[in-house]
Amino acid sequence: MKLKYVCILVLLSTVCACSNSSHNSSESSEPQSQVAAENLDPASIPKFVSSLVMVPVMPNKGTVDVQGETADYYELAVRQFEQQILPGSYPMTTVWGFGPSDDPRTVAQGGRYFYPSLTIEARQDVPVRVKWINALVDEQGNFLPHLFPIDQTIHWANPVGPRDDHGTSQEPYEGPVPVVIHLHGGHDNDESDGFPEAWFLPDAANIPSDIQFTTGTFYDYFVSKFGLDWSPGTATYTYPNDQRATTLWYHDHTLGITRVNIYAGLAGFYLIRGGSDDVVLDTRSENQSSPAVLPGPAPSTEINLSGSFREIPIMIQDRSFNTDGSLFYPDNRAFFEGLDPSQLQIPFTPDPGCDGMPSDVAPIIQPEFFGDCIVVNGQTWPFLNVEQRRYRFRILNACNSRTLILDFNGIPGLEVWQIGADGGFLAAPVDMNAANDGRLLMGLAERADIIADFTNVPAGNYVLTNLGPDEAFDGGEPGVDFDPADPQTTGQVLQFRVGPRVGEDTTTPPQFMKLPAITPLVPTVTRRISLNENASMNVFVRQEADGSLIYDCNSSTPIDPVKTLLGTYDLNTGMPTEALWSGAITETPAVGAVETWEIYNFTMDAHPIHIHLVQFQVVNRQALAPLDENGMAIPPAFPTGTPREPEVWESGFKDTVIVYPGELARVRAVFDDEGFSVWHCHILEHEDNEMMRPYHVGPVPADAPPL
């Protein structure tokens, strides 16, 4: 039985904890755990006291030759530092970020380290070469342990061995931290994609004796296959930027710990500018041939954190904090159940379960995690001064598990137009006030390029709100199908302080913009894949009066969920087949093939599915039947009814698509680069616990290592 999991508010600790609705978690007034009791009450944090940070552009080190082409060159290191994320009266927060390898100073010190990391700006068809350096070491060169607990029992990088596999210790991993960097939405070769098993440890002075491996399986494979000269603690990637001008982002992608590496701060924007796909025309001009004027300027390499910019990248994340300013992330499965660890009396893997086989419940990893504070560009609940004119916002949902529904209706007179998405400009500007009632639905990792026109907004202060749920999203309308986010905390994002316009606004109104044409792709192959979820097979519980969950093999209630998985789907039988990360590769598009992927959802959640190395077109969505009382497809299930057209804001290219429960989504892409890649759910806790699969464009090489 697969039950919808819900988010409960722990009144004493004010931590949003997720629980299975079958468990009826206790609402005792006692602290749930010592860690949770130290959590900072989000309602007590002053809001809109810090100005939204205008994240600068990352400076490069010059240019280098890459196979006869001139490439912009960066040497970027991952480091640990402190930053004022909470308002200034609170302690600073320890985070991680990327910055120049030869200067460890933070932005506050006049350097370039910041959370989120500085924006990399690229030009279409001009390569970018980055030497990524794992510098998670202290001043003596000794490794720094992770800020958060790492579950060693799931399939993860596992430097202690077996490498890229499950471990057996239920204790958090405390060794040097592996990283590998992915350019999300980038079109590059497999050795530069941030393959999850191509991780590398820092070149630390004190690597413990129990560390058997300092690099991942595919790190070694790529070095051998391509003759790479990567040095210890580093990897050098080349991004050709041979794709449409667009908003991308870079972040960690290490097998099994992406959730905590990104949560620690490893993310930044990557913008591609220029080329014919970056030319917008003004339809009011003669022959519609004059360039449109978009809002600007954008931040540059100059450190000007509160400058008057009108093109602004905005990264939205949810985080929780402890009273000492540190980030909070749970260290026990009990948090998800809304319980104190002593109230979850069950065996964890590898202890035996009811059938004598190892328990299939991991001790630490959370099925999902929802922070109770909203952080925008590295600040909790900031404000932004704007004039009565047009602005361009490049918005990214970089939360771990939270779907956002940004609601602009609390800003009277505001016009919101979406002009771009993951893969660049849409086919035409979309009036979001008319198309979606002034709301912006953003799944995990999705980007929205919008024009916000404040021209007719009365002077005053207005809050951008979030109507997405404080739990797993499964579609529907806020207030009807689910409770919106807490209006006092996660239901608020940032405040706009609207003042009079200074000077003339010469930008083109969005309704008069002609965006670059988009040619529909013509498919040659249809591939069918599935989204699946598992309850425990051998850990059953009964619930006590105090809410405790007690291991009981005579019960019929399993711990649920324990894994979300991907797989294939058979249209003849209506049945999905689940597959683990380590299973044989089943998706092998031919080089140059245009494939339609039908993604069948057999779970109760909406999943943001990301396919690496391609930008796809959303074709349509279609209902499945039969469904259970919760709207989940019950196999054998088949497509039924008339397919539903994509949303108007999905009219361009994308790399991440929301697939709703009880439905399939069809996307279409050209697979033109031979090599290894992955596709996965971008709910990070799902991705880290088996909801990710490798694929290979072209035949899988015989000498490739096993996954």
C-alpha positions, 0 to 999 in steps of 0.5 A, a space after each residue: 500500500 502506497 500512501 501519500 506522505 504529508 508535512 506536519 508542523 512540529 509546534 515546539 521545534 517549528 521544523 517542518 517534518 514529513 510523515 506517512 499519513 498512515 502513521 498518525 504522528 504524535 503531536 506531543 508537546 515534548 521536544 522530538 529530539 535534541 537536534 530538532 529542539 535546537 532548530 531556529 523558529 522561522 517565524 521569529 526571523 525578521 523578514 525583509 530586512 536584508 537587500 536582495 543580493 545582486 550576485 556578481 559574475 565570476 571572473 575568468 583567468 584568461 583564455 586557453 587553446 582547446 583543440 584549436 579553439 580559444 576558450 575562456 578559462 576558469 580555475 574554480 575551487 570548492 571551499 568552506 566559509 561563513 556567510 551572513 544568510 540570516 539577518 545581521 543580528 544572527 550568527 553567520 552560517 557555514 556554507 560551501 561554494 565555488 570561487 577562484 582557486 588562487 583567492 580564498 576570500 569571500 565577497 564580504 572580504 573583497 574576494 569572490 566566494 559567495 553562496 550561491 556561487 558567482 554566475 558564470 557567463 558564457 557566449 554561444 559557440 565560445 567554449 568554456 574550460 573549467 578546472 574544478 578543484 576540491 578544496 574542502 580542506 582546512 588551512 593545514 591541508 587536512 580534509 574537512 568533514 561534511 556539514 551534514 550526515 551522509 547515509 552510508 547504507 544507500 548506493 553512493 560514492 563510498 570512498 571506504 568501499 566498495 566504491 560506488 556501492 552500498 556500505 554497511 555502517 549505519 553511522 554517518 560517513 565522516 571522511 573527506 567529501 567527494 564532489 563532481 560538478 554538473 552543468 545542468 542543461 549543458 550540451 557537452 561530452 560525457 567526461 565533462 557532464 559531471 557523471 555521478 560516479 566521476 567524483 573526486 576527493 580533495 588532495 588532502 594531507 591526511 587521507 585516512 587509512 580506511 579510504 580505499 578510493 580517492 576517485 570514482 569508478 568513472 573518473 578513472 574510466 574517463 581519464 583512461 579513455 580520453 587520455 586526460 591529465 587530471 591531477 589529484 583533487 581536480 577534474 577539468 571540463 570543457 563546455 562548448 556552449 553550442 546551444 541556444 542562449 539560455 539560463 543554466 546552472 551548475 551544481 554538485 552531482 555526486 552519487 548518493 550525496 547530491 542532496 547534502 552537497 547542494 544543501 551546503 551551497 554548491 550551486 550557481 547560475 551559468 548564463 549563455 548569451 549571444 547568437 541568433 537565438 538571443 535576438 529578440 525583435 520589436 514588432 512595432 518597428 518597420 518590417 519587424 526587424 528592429 531589435 527589441 530592448 530587454 531590461 538591463 543591465 545585469 550584474 557584472 564581474 564588479 562586486 556591487 551587491 546592491 546595485 541598480 540592476 534590471 536583469 537579475 538572476 534569482 535562485 530560490 531555495 528552502 533551508 532550516 537553521 539552528 539557533 547557532 546560525 548553522 544549517 539544519 539537516 536531519 540525521 535520522 529517518 525518524 525526522 521524516 516520520 515526525 518522531 523522536 528517534 526513540 519513537 521509531 523502533 525498527 531495524 535499519 539496513 543491514 539489520 535483518 527485517 521480518 523475512 530475515 533478509 537485510 532491512 530495506 529502510 535506510 537509517 539517515 536519508 530522508 524520502 524528502 526534505 522541506 526547509 522551513 525558511 526561504 532563502 533567495 540569493 543567499 539571504 533569508 526573505 530579502 527585499 528588492 527595491 524596484 522602480 515603476 518600470 520593467 525588469 527581467 528576472 531569471 528565476 531558478 527553483 533550487 530547492 531540495 524537494 519543494 515545488 514552488 507556485 510563485 503568486 504575483 497577485 498580491 502586487 496590484 497592477 503588475 504584469 508578468 510575462 514569461 519569455 524563456 524557460 530551461 532551454 532559452 526563449 519560448 516560441 512567443 511571450 506568455 502573459 502569465 496573468 491571463 495564462 495562469 492567473 498571475 502564478 508561476 509553477 516551478 518544479 525542482 531545477 526549472 527556470 523561468 525567464 520573465 519580464 515583470 512590469 511594475 509600471 502601473 504598480 502603486 508605490 509601496 511594499 508588496 510580498 511575492 508569495 508561494 502557494 506551493 505545498 509544504 509537502 510533496 506536490 502532486 498537482 492540483 489547485 492550492 487551497 482546493 487540492 492541497 494546503 498552500 505553504 505556511 503564509 507566515 514563513 515558506 509562503 513568503 519569498 521576497 518583498 518588492 519595494 516599489 518606488 517612482 521611475 527615474 528616467 525613461 523606460 525604453 525597453 520593449 513591452 513584452 507583447 511586442 516582442 518577437 522571439 526566435 523561431 522554434 522548429 518542431 522536432 520530428 521523431 524517429 523512435 518512441 521510448 517508454 520509461 516509468 516512475 515507480 515507488 516502493 514501500 518496505 518489503 520487510 519492515 512492518 510497524 504498529 503505532 502506539 498511543 504516543 505515536 511511536 512506530 514499533 517493529 511488528 511483523 504481524 502488522 500489515 503496515 509497512 514503512 513507506 516509502 523507502 525508495 523511488 525508482 525509474 524503469 521501463 514501461 511495456 505498452 502491450 502489458 501496461 506494466 512498468 519494470 523497475 530498475 536500480 542505478 546499478 541495473 543494465 542500461 536500457 536507454 541507448 539512443 542511436 547517435 543523432 536519433 530524435 526520440 520521443 520519451 513517454 514517461 509513465 508515472 506510477 507514484 503519488 507525486 509529481 516528479 520533475 524529470 531531468 535528462 542530461 545533455 539534451 534540451 527537449 520539447 514537451 509534446 503533451 501529457 495524457 491520463 492513465 487508467 485505471 487509477 486508485 482512490 488517490 489518483 495513482 496509476 495501478 498497473 496494468 495501466 494504459 494511456 486513455 483519453 485525448 492527450 493534453 497539450 503542453 502548458 503555454 510556458 512550455 512552448 520552447 526547449 526544456 531539460 526538466 519536465 513535471 510528470 504528474 501522478 496518474 499521467 504520462 508526459 511525452 518529451 522529444 529530443 535529439 541525442 547527438 553526442 555519443 557517450 554516458 549520461 543520466 536521467 533522473 528525478 530532480 527531487 534531490 532526496 529521490 535522486 540520491 536514493 535510486 531515482 536515477 538511471 544511466 543512459 548511453 548514446 550509441 552502443 555501450 562500450 565493452 570496456 565500460 566499468 559496471 555501474 
